[in-house]
Amino acid sequence: MKYLKELGVMAAAATEAGQELLSQNIEVIEHKSKNDLLTKNDIETENRIIAKIKTEFPDINIVSEENNPNAKLEGLTVVIDPIDGTCNYAAGLDLYGVQMALFDGDTCVAALMYFPTSGDMYTAIKGEGAFKNGQRIRVNRSIAPESGILLISDYYSNIEIPMDAQFNLVKSLQDKFLKTRHFGAACVDFAMMANSNAQMYITYYHKIWDIAPGLLIATEAGCSYSMVDGSDFEYGKPGLIVCAYPQ
């Protein structure tokens, strides 16, 4: 199967790095922004992952949150988020993960999300389905919204979608669902969508390392998606809706 070797190396790197996180002391270095943190653990985890991948694939391109955020998608590219949910991790919460996506040109062709505290590994190869710990997972579309969960990512004041519009979208949808939940990590939200633990996800995260891994996995599990205005999705644009039902 195409991309299986690359995905296997990525999964081994994520597992090794994720297990290292469990034994490390958390060391906050700085605020990357008003609402985000950088830890020494982020940097060390990313370096460990890159070193392992480069050992197997010396010429592969890397886009990564801490070391290579401005690198371009060229040829085969591994996109790395060493700790998705850093603020949760720094607060001692289990709501974080290690995630990666493999691009061939500008197409996401494989992805993984690894959760160190549970040991759960989600993987997908484009066109081949989504898997949790090696078992195929599929979205359960029989759960009606009124019995389901609406997930919401962090809100942002520095994107082109005004805060009032972000709030109003949730306000317009909230009454259609049983409950809303806000976990603060894209990997957690996408895993819940792929597992049918939630039925809709609104996210304003827009960095490629936040979105690409989970979006492929959720899509391969059967989710649909679009931008909040109904237009086609584009990496780098905020305002994505992922849904357990066809849109």
Secondary structure, DSSP 8 states (H G I E B T S, - for coil): -TTHHHHHHHHHHHHHHHHHHHHS---EEEEEETTEEEEHHHHHHHHHHHHHHHHH-TT-EEEETTTBTT----SEEEEEEEEETHHHHHTT-S--EEEEEEEETTEEEEEEEEETTTTEEEEEETTS-EEETTEEE---TTS-GGGSEEEE----SSSSS-HHHHHHHHHHHHTTSSEEE--S-HHHHHHHHHTTS-SEEEE----HHHHHHHHHHHHHHT-EEEETTSS---TT-S-EEEESS--
